[in-house]
Amino acid sequence: MQGNRSRGRATLYSSVVTGVSTAAISGSAAVAGIALSRTFGHGAKTDGFFAAYAVYLALVLVASALRVVVLPAFVRAEGEGRLAGEVGTWLAALAAVFVPAALVALLWPDGIAHALTGGSASRQAAAQLLPWLVPAAAAQVAAGVLASALAACDEFVVAATGFGSGAVAGAAVIVGFRHHGVVAWGWGLALNAVLAAAIPLAAVLARGAVGRPDRQPLRRLRELVEGVALPFALQGLYVIAVRFANGHGTGSATTFSYAYLIAATLVAVTATSFALVATVPFARSGAEPERVARHVGAVSWLSLAVVAAAAGFFALAGEPVAHRVLGSSYGGGTGAELGRLVVYLAPWMVASVAVTVSFPLLFVRGRARWLPLAAVAVLVVHVAVEWAGRGLAGLAGLAGGMAVTTALVLALLLASLGALAPTALRLAAAAAVCGGLAAVAFGVPALVLGALASACLGLVLYGGALAAWRPPGLRSAWGYVRSLG
């Protein structure tokens, strides 16, 4: 019993450390976004930036997914004394994919930019950034593999330090050199990637945890396709949505992208960090359906408690906050639209939190050969969903479309894990309690106070109500997280 409690505390501590690093990454991204808005406003240049950044973000978030895909294999390899060869083989296999991708971005940026922007005035900005962003994303993928190698040895602090310090240094470069043009954002993200990869690489080399690759790198590529296909498709949902937003009018893609980045940050800080750390004990002891349902439900309760507060705050204070933080371009209707979009993305956040926690468990249970086919189907379906969504409700319809497609993916994952019904009940309870409490806590002050005052008071009332009530589901979730080992 004492050993379980100690492992649970270690898991919780590692989750907190990883969460702090994720918060530093997200905070640095916020600084970069604020600098972008205050330097270039809201128009073609920022649309071009976000078109290129969508590619970078998709690849980097796929790198995060790759961390949990390879982690079960690394844990087993570490136990069998062959971790170094496994890590070396994965790095060699990834180089075969990402080195050519980086070369294409370096040699043909205009062609890629044209495909991303539809030939609009934003193409030039996207073409400037792609030669920096795609190689940077490749380095981030390597950093993810190295971080998983350290995680297999129960070491999380070094990788967290690499990712966090890289993000902070990159943001400093962006702020310091922003007057050189939009390309400064490419410089900053490139430095970010170098530090994120170099720091864990030094630790892995010191441990002797990387060695000569074996003679079967193609097998790793097949596993890579299986493991990354669905996460790549999930990030492709955003790329497709941005492409549709570009057709909605100048600046629409920028507004949608800022709202998405806020929503994705909430998911990353609350769910992604814990999903990475919790995969290790699952890889060692298995993932039975009832345990899966309890695990996904617990993390979702804790995450949605934060998501509901953020949605309530932005529903009321989106315009004044956007105006103060992002500059005059986000005053009035544009800032209010940004705040509403964060709220419209709340259903996507609910589904995305559960997908983030469920996906690694699929690889604990074994390889899933159906994932590449599912990924293609998801993207095809999403194009139709977003086309219909934009026609029905504009940018709000695009946000709703992301929720619909992500919920379909979640249903596929939970069904394959044999935990669809019990997990759905836990998710519904968490969403109903947290969402209902937020509606009351933020809605009542809004009847008598201004936007910013009612949003701040709503946060206080919401937090106080959760602390006083302590819903049974939330108490159970916290107890589960503390005991995980």
C-alpha positions as CSV (number, residue, x, y, z in Angstrom):
1,M,0.0,0.0,0.0
2,Q,2.8,2.4,0.9
3,G,4.5,1.6,-2.4
4,N,1.4,2.4,-4.3
5,R,1.0,5.7,-2.5
6,S,4.7,6.5,-3.3
7,R,4.2,5.7,-7.0
8,G,1.0,7.7,-7.0
9,R,2.8,10.7,-5.6
10,A,5.6,10.3,-8.1
11,T,3.1,10.1,-10.9
12,L,1.4,13.2,-9.6
13,Y,4.7,15.1,-9.2
14,S,5.8,14.2,-12.7
15,S,2.4,15.3,-14.0
16,V,2.7,18.6,-12.3
17,V,6.3,19.1,-13.6
18,T,5.2,18.3,-17.1
19,G,2.2,20.5,-16.7
20,V,4.3,23.5,-15.6
21,S,6.5,22.9,-18.7
22,T,3.4,22.8,-20.9
23,A,2.2,26.0,-19.2
24,A,5.5,27.6,-20.0
25,I,5.2,26.5,-23.6
26,S,1.7,27.8,-23.8
27,G,2.6,31.1,-22.1
28,S,5.5,31.6,-24.6
29,A,3.1,30.9,-27.5
30,A,0.7,33.5,-26.0
31,V,3.5,36.0,-25.9
32,A,4.4,35.3,-29.5
33,G,0.7,35.6,-30.5
34,I,0.4,38.9,-28.7
35,A,3.5,40.2,-30.4
36,L,2.1,39.1,-33.7
37,S,-1.1,41.0,-33.2
38,R,0.5,44.1,-31.9
39,T,3.0,44.2,-34.7
40,F,0.9,43.3,-37.7
41,G,-2.7,43.8,-36.5
42,H,-5.4,41.6,-38.1
43,G,-5.1,41.0,-41.8
44,A,-3.3,39.2,-44.7
45,K,0.1,38.9,-43.0
46,T,-1.4,37.3,-39.9
47,D,-3.6,35.0,-42.1
48,G,-0.4,33.9,-43.9
49,F,1.4,33.4,-40.6
50,F,-1.4,31.1,-39.3
51,A,-1.5,29.2,-42.6
52,A,2.1,28.2,-42.2
53,Y,1.8,27.9,-38.4
54,A,-1.0,25.4,-38.9
55,V,1.5,23.1,-40.6
56,Y,4.0,23.5,-37.8
57,L,1.4,23.0,-35.1
58,A,0.1,19.9,-36.8
59,L,3.6,18.4,-36.9
60,V,4.5,19.4,-33.4
61,L,1.3,18.1,-31.9
62,V,1.9,14.9,-33.9
63,A,5.3,14.8,-32.1
64,S,3.4,14.9,-28.8
65,A,1.3,12.0,-30.0
66,L,4.4,10.1,-31.1
67,R,5.7,10.4,-27.5
68,V,2.9,8.3,-26.2
69,V,2.9,5.9,-29.2
70,V,6.6,4.9,-28.7
71,L,6.5,5.1,-24.9
72,P,5.0,1.6,-24.2
73,A,7.7,0.0,-26.5
74,F,10.4,2.0,-24.8
75,V,9.2,0.9,-21.4
76,R,9.3,-2.7,-22.4
77,A,12.7,-2.2,-24.1
78,E,14.1,-0.6,-21.0
79,G,13.0,-3.6,-18.9
80,E,14.7,-5.9,-21.4
81,G,18.0,-3.9,-21.6
82,R,17.6,-2.9,-25.2
83,L,16.4,0.7,-24.9
84,A,19.4,2.2,-26.7
85,G,18.9,0.3,-29.9
86,E,15.2,0.9,-29.9
87,V,15.7,4.7,-29.6
88,G,18.4,4.7,-32.3
89,T,16.1,2.8,-34.6
90,W,13.2,5.2,-34.1
91,L,15.4,8.2,-34.7
92,A,16.7,6.7,-38.0
93,A,13.2,5.9,-39.2
94,L,12.0,9.4,-38.5
95,A,14.9,10.9,-40.3
96,A,13.9,9.1,-43.4
97,V,10.5,10.9,-43.3
98,F,11.3,14.3,-41.9
99,V,14.6,15.1,-43.7
100,P,12.9,15.0,-47.1
101,A,9.9,17.1,-45.7
102,A,12.3,19.7,-44.5
103,L,14.1,19.8,-47.9
104,V,10.8,20.3,-49.7
105,A,9.9,23.3,-47.4
106,L,13.4,24.8,-48.0
107,L,13.3,24.4,-51.8
108,W,9.6,24.9,-52.6
109,P,8.0,27.2,-50.0
110,D,6.0,29.2,-52.6
111,G,4.2,26.1,-53.9
112,I,3.3,25.0,-50.4
113,A,2.2,28.5,-49.4
114,H,0.0,28.8,-52.4
115,A,-1.8,25.5,-51.5
116,L,-2.3,26.7,-47.9
117,T,-3.6,30.2,-48.6
118,G,-5.3,29.8,-52.0
119,G,-3.1,32.3,-53.7
120,S,-4.2,35.3,-51.5
121,A,-2.1,38.2,-50.3
122,S,-1.1,36.1,-47.3
123,R,1.0,33.7,-49.5
124,Q,4.2,35.7,-49.1
125,A,4.2,35.6,-45.3
126,A,3.6,31.9,-45.3
127,A,6.4,31.3,-47.8
128,Q,8.8,33.2,-45.6
129,L,8.0,31.1,-42.6
130,L,7.8,27.6,-44.0
131,P,11.6,27.1,-44.5
132,W,12.1,27.7,-40.8
133,L,9.0,26.1,-39.4
134,V,9.1,22.7,-41.1
135,P,12.7,21.9,-40.0
136,A,11.9,23.2,-36.6
137,A,8.9,20.8,-36.4
138,A,11.3,17.9,-37.4
139,A,13.6,18.8,-34.5
140,Q,10.5,18.9,-32.2
141,V,9.6,15.3,-33.3
142,A,13.1,14.1,-32.5
143,A,12.8,15.9,-29.1
144,G,9.6,14.0,-28.4
145,V,11.3,10.6,-29.0
146,L,14.2,11.6,-26.8
147,A,11.7,12.7,-24.1
148,S,10.0,9.3,-24.3
149,A,13.3,7.6,-23.9
150,L,13.9,9.5,-20.6
151,A,10.3,8.8,-19.5
152,A,10.9,5.1,-19.9
153,C,13.6,5.6,-17.3
154,D,11.1,7.5,-15.1
155,E,12.9,10.8,-15.8
156,F,10.6,13.7,-16.8
157,V,12.3,16.8,-15.5
158,V,15.1,17.0,-18.1
159,A,12.7,16.9,-21.0
160,A,10.3,19.3,-19.3
161,T,13.3,21.7,-18.9
162,G,14.2,21.4,-22.5
163,F,10.8,22.1,-23.8
164,G,10.1,24.9,-21.3
165,S,13.5,26.7,-21.8
166,G,13.3,26.4,-25.6
167,A,9.8,28.0,-25.6
168,V,11.0,30.9,-23.4
169,A,14.1,31.5,-25.5
170,G,12.1,31.3,-28.7
171,A,9.6,33.9,-27.4
172,A,12.5,36.2,-26.4
173,V,13.9,36.1,-30.0
174,I,10.5,36.8,-31.4
175,V,9.9,39.8,-29.2
176,G,13.4,41.1,-29.7
177,F,13.5,40.8,-33.5
178,R,9.8,41.2,-34.4
179,H,10.6,44.4,-36.4
180,H,12.5,42.4,-38.9
181,G,9.2,41.1,-40.2
182,V,7.1,37.9,-39.8
183,V,10.2,35.8,-40.4
184,A,11.3,36.6,-36.8
185,W,8.6,34.1,-35.7
186,G,10.4,31.5,-37.7
187,W,13.7,32.3,-36.1
188,G,12.2,32.0,-32.6
189,L,10.5,28.7,-33.3
190,A,13.7,27.3,-34.8
191,L,15.7,28.2,-31.6
192,N,12.9,26.7,-29.5
193,A,13.3,23.4,-31.4
194,V,17.1,23.4,-31.1
195,L,16.9,23.7,-27.3
196,A,14.0,21.3,-27.0
197,A,16.0,18.6,-28.8
198,A,19.5,19.3,-27.5
199,I,18.8,19.2,-23.8
200,P,17.2,15.8,-23.7
201,L,19.7,14.5,-26.2
202,A,22.5,15.4,-23.8
203,A,20.8,13.5,-21.1
204,V,20.0,10.5,-23.3
205,L,23.7,10.3,-24.4
206,A,24.9,10.5,-20.8
207,R,22.7,7.6,-19.9
208,G,23.8,5.6,-22.9
209,A,20.1,5.4,-24.0
210,V,20.7,5.8,-27.7
211,G,22.6,3.4,-29.8
212,R,23.1,1.9,-33.3
213,P,19.8,1.3,-35.0
214,D,18.8,-2.2,-35.9
215,R,18.2,-3.5,-39.4
216,Q,14.4,-3.0,-39.4
217,P,13.7,0.7,-39.6
218,L,10.9,0.1,-42.1
219,R,9.0,-1.7,-39.4
220,R,9.2,1.4,-37.2
221,L,7.9,3.4,-40.1
222,R,4.9,1.2,-40.4
223,E,4.4,1.6,-36.7
224,L,4.8,5.4,-37.2
225,V,2.1,5.5,-39.8
226,E,-0.2,3.5,-37.6
227,G,0.5,5.6,-34.5
228,V,0.6,9.0,-36.0
229,A,-2.1,8.7,-38.6
230,L,-5.0,9.6,-36.3
231,P,-3.2,12.4,-34.3
232,F,-2.2,13.9,-37.6
233,A,-5.8,13.7,-38.8
234,L,-6.9,15.3,-35.6
235,Q,-4.6,18.2,-36.1
236,G,-5.6,18.2,-39.7
237,L,-9.1,19.2,-38.5
238,Y,-7.7,22.5,-37.5
239,V,-5.8,22.9,-40.8
240,I,-9.0,22.2,-42.7
241,A,-11.0,24.6,-40.5
242,V,-8.4,27.4,-41.1
243,R,-8.6,26.8,-44.8
244,F,-12.4,27.2,-44.7
245,A,-12.0,30.3,-42.4
246,N,-9.7,31.9,-45.1
247,G,-12.6,31.8,-47.4
248,H,-14.8,33.6,-45.0
249,G,-13.1,36.9,-45.3
250,T,-9.8,38.6,-44.5
251,G,-8.8,38.2,-40.9
252,S,-11.3,35.4,-40.2
253,A,-8.6,32.8,-40.2
254,T,-6.6,34.9,-37.7
255,T,-9.5,35.2,-35.3
256,F,-10.4,31.6,-35.5
257,S,-6.7,30.6,-34.9
258,Y,-6.4,32.7,-31.8
259,A,-9.6,31.1,-30.4
260,Y,-8.3,27.7,-31.3
261,L,-4.9,28.3,-29.7
262,I,-6.6,29.4,-26.4
263,A,-8.7,26.2,-26.5
264,A,-5.8,24.0,-27.4
265,T,-3.7,25.5,-24.6
266,L,-6.4,24.5,-22.0
267,V,-6.5,21.0,-23.3
268,A,-2.7,20.7,-23.3
269,V,-2.2,22.1,-19.8
270,T,-5.0,20.0,-18.2
271,A,-4.9,16.7,-20.1
272,T,-1.8,16.3,-22.3
273,S,0.7,16.4,-19.5
274,F,-1.1,13.9,-17.4
275,A,-1.7,11.6,-20.4
276,L,2.0,11.4,-21.1
277,V,3.0,10.6,-17.5
278,A,0.2,8.1,-16.8
279,T,1.0,6.0,-19.8
280,V,4.0,4.5,-18.0
281,P,2.1,2.8,-15.2
282,F,-0.5,1.6,-17.7
283,A,2.2,0.1,-19.9
284,R,3.5,-1.9,-17.0
285,S,0.2,-3.2,-15.6
286,G,-2.3,-3.2,-18.6
287,A,-5.4,-1.3,-19.6
288,E,-8.6,-3.2,-18.8
289,P,-11.9,-1.6,-19.9
290,E,-13.1,-0.7,-16.4
291,R,-9.8,0.9,-15.6
292,V,-9.8,2.8,-18.9
293,A,-13.3,4.2,-18.1
294,R,-12.2,5.3,-14.7
295,H,-9.0,6.8,-15.9
296,V,-10.5,8.8,-18.8
297,G,-13.4,9.9,-16.6
298,A,-11.1,11.0,-13.8
299,V,-8.8,13.1,-16.0
300,S,-11.8,14.5,-17.8
301,W,-13.4,15.7,-14.5
302,L,-10.2,17.5,-13.5
303,S,-9.7,19.0,-17.0
304,L,-13.3,20.1,-17.5
305,A,-13.4,21.9,-14.2
306,V,-10.8,24.2,-15.7
307,V,-12.3,24.3,-19.2
308,A,-15.7,25.4,-17.9
309,A,-14.2,28.3,-15.9
310,A,-12.2,29.5,-19.0
311,A,-15.3,29.2,-21.3
312,G,-17.3,31.2,-18.8
313,F,-14.7,33.9,-18.5
314,F,-14.2,34.4,-22.2
315,A,-18.0,34.4,-22.8
316,L,-18.2,37.5,-20.7
317,A,-14.8,39.2,-21.0
318,G,-13.6,38.1,-24.5
319,E,-13.8,41.5,-26.0
320,P,-12.1,43.6,-23.3
321,V,-9.4,41.0,-22.7
322,A,-8.7,40.6,-26.5
323,H,-8.6,44.4,-26.9
324,R,-6.1,44.9,-24.0
325,V,-3.9,42.0,-24.8
326,L,-4.0,41.8,-28.6
327,G,-4.3,45.4,-29.4
328,S,-6.8,47.8,-31.1
329,S,-7.4,45.4,-34.0
330,Y,-9.4,43.2,-31.5
331,G,-11.6,45.9,-30.1
332,G,-15.3,45.9,-30.7
333,G,-16.9,43.2,-32.8
334,T,-13.7,41.3,-33.6
335,G,-12.7,40.8,-29.9
336,A,-16.3,39.8,-29.0
337,E,-16.2,37.3,-31.8
338,L,-13.0,35.8,-30.5
339,G,-14.5,35.4,-27.0
340,R,-17.6,33.7,-28.5
341,L,-15.4,31.4,-30.5
342,V,-13.7,30.1,-27.4
343,V,-17.1,29.3,-26.0
344,Y,-18.2,27.6,-29.2
345,L,-15.0,25.5,-29.0
346,A,-15.9,24.3,-25.5
347,P,-17.6,21.1,-26.9
348,W,-14.5,20.4,-28.9
349,M,-12.4,20.8,-25.7
350,V,-14.6,18.3,-23.9
351,A,-14.1,15.7,-26.7
352,S,-10.4,16.6,-27.2
353,V,-9.6,16.1,-23.5
354,A,-11.1,12.6,-23.6
355,V,-9.3,11.8,-26.9
356,T,-6.0,13.0,-25.5
357,V,-6.3,10.7,-22.5
358,S,-7.7,7.7,-24.4
359,F,-5.4,7.6,-27.3
360,P,-2.2,6.4,-25.5
361,L,-4.1,3.5,-23.9
362,L,-4.8,2.1,-27.4
363,F,-1.0,1.4,-27.7
364,V,-0.8,-0.1,-24.3
365,R,-3.3,-2.7,-25.5
366,G,-1.4,-3.3,-28.7
367,R,-1.0,-2.0,-32.2
368,A,-4.2,-0.8,-34.1
369,R,-3.8,-1.4,-37.8
370,W,-7.1,0.3,-38.5
371,L,-5.9,3.7,-37.5
372,P,-4.6,4.9,-40.9
373,L,-7.8,4.0,-42.7
374,A,-9.8,5.7,-39.9
375,A,-7.6,8.8,-40.2
376,V,-8.3,9.2,-43.9
377,A,-12.0,8.7,-43.3
378,V,-12.0,11.3,-40.5
379,L,-10.4,13.9,-42.8
380,V,-12.9,13.2,-45.6
381,V,-15.8,13.5,-43.2
382,H,-14.4,16.6,-41.7
383,V,-14.2,18.4,-45.0
384,A,-17.9,17.8,-45.5
385,V,-18.8,18.7,-41.9
386,E,-16.8,22.0,-42.1
387,W,-18.3,22.9,-45.4
388,A,-21.8,22.5,-44.0
389,G,-20.8,24.2,-40.7
390,R,-19.5,27.3,-42.4
391,G,-22.6,27.5,-44.6
392,L,-24.9,27.3,-41.6
393,A,-23.1,29.4,-39.0
394,G,-19.8,30.9,-40.3
395,L,-16.9,30.6,-37.9
396,A,-19.2,29.3,-35.2
397,G,-20.1,26.5,-37.5
398,L,-16.4,25.7,-38.1
399,A,-16.0,25.4,-34.3
400,G,-19.0,23.1,-34.0
401,G,-17.7,21.0,-36.9
402,M,-14.5,20.4,-35.0
403,A,-16.5,19.2,-32.0
404,V,-18.6,16.8,-34.2
405,T,-15.7,15.1,-35.9
406,T,-13.6,14.9,-32.7
407,A,-16.5,13.3,-30.9
408,L,-16.7,10.7,-33.7
409,V,-13.1,9.9,-33.2
410,L,-13.6,9.6,-29.4
411,A,-16.4,7.1,-30.0
412,L,-14.1,5.0,-32.2
413,L,-11.3,5.0,-29.6
414,L,-13.5,4.1,-26.7
415,A,-15.3,1.4,-28.6
416,S,-12.0,-0.2,-29.5
417,L,-11.0,-0.1,-25.8
418,G,-14.3,-1.7,-24.8
419,A,-15.2,1.3,-22.6
420,L,-17.6,3.4,-24.7
421,A,-20.7,3.3,-22.5
422,P,-19.2,3.7,-19.0
423,T,-16.8,6.4,-20.2
424,A,-19.6,8.3,-22.0
425,L,-21.6,8.4,-18.7
426,R,-18.7,9.8,-16.8
427,L,-18.0,12.4,-19.4
428,A,-21.6,13.5,-19.6
429,A,-21.7,13.8,-15.8
430,A,-18.5,15.9,-15.7
431,A,-19.7,18.2,-18.6
432,A,-23.2,18.6,-17.0
433,V,-21.9,19.5,-13.5
434,C,-19.0,21.7,-14.5
435,G,-20.9,23.4,-17.4
436,G,-24.1,23.9,-15.3
437,L,-22.2,25.4,-12.4
438,A,-20.2,27.7,-14.7
439,A,-23.4,28.9,-16.3
440,V,-24.9,29.9,-13.0
441,A,-21.6,31.3,-11.5
442,F,-20.9,33.5,-14.5
443,G,-24.5,34.2,-15.6
444,V,-25.8,35.8,-12.4
445,P,-23.1,38.5,-12.2
446,A,-23.5,39.3,-15.9
447,L,-27.1,40.4,-15.1
448,V,-25.9,43.3,-13.0
449,L,-22.2,44.0,-13.7
450,G,-20.0,44.9,-16.7
451,A,-18.2,42.4,-18.8
452,L,-14.8,42.2,-17.1
453,A,-16.1,42.6,-13.5
454,S,-18.7,39.9,-14.0
455,A,-16.1,37.6,-15.5
456,C,-13.8,38.0,-12.5
457,L,-16.5,37.6,-10.0
458,G,-17.7,34.6,-11.9
459,L,-14.3,33.0,-11.5
460,V,-14.4,33.6,-7.8
461,L,-18.0,32.2,-7.4
462,Y,-17.2,29.2,-9.6
463,G,-14.1,28.3,-7.7
464,G,-15.8,28.8,-4.4
465,A,-18.8,26.7,-5.4
466,L,-16.5,23.8,-6.5
467,A,-14.5,24.0,-3.2
468,A,-17.6,24.1,-1.0
469,W,-19.7,21.5,-2.9
470,R,-16.8,19.2,-3.9
471,P,-18.9,17.1,-6.4
472,P,-18.6,13.3,-5.8
473,G,-17.2,12.8,-9.3
474,L,-14.5,15.5,-8.8
475,R,-13.5,14.0,-5.4
476,S,-13.3,10.5,-6.9
477,A,-11.2,11.9,-9.7
478,W,-8.7,13.6,-7.4
479,G,-8.4,10.4,-5.3
480,Y,-7.8,8.3,-8.4
481,V,-5.0,10.6,-9.6
482,R,-3.3,10.6,-6.3
483,S,-3.3,6.8,-6.1
484,L,-2.2,6.1,-9.7
485,G,0.9,4.1,-9.7
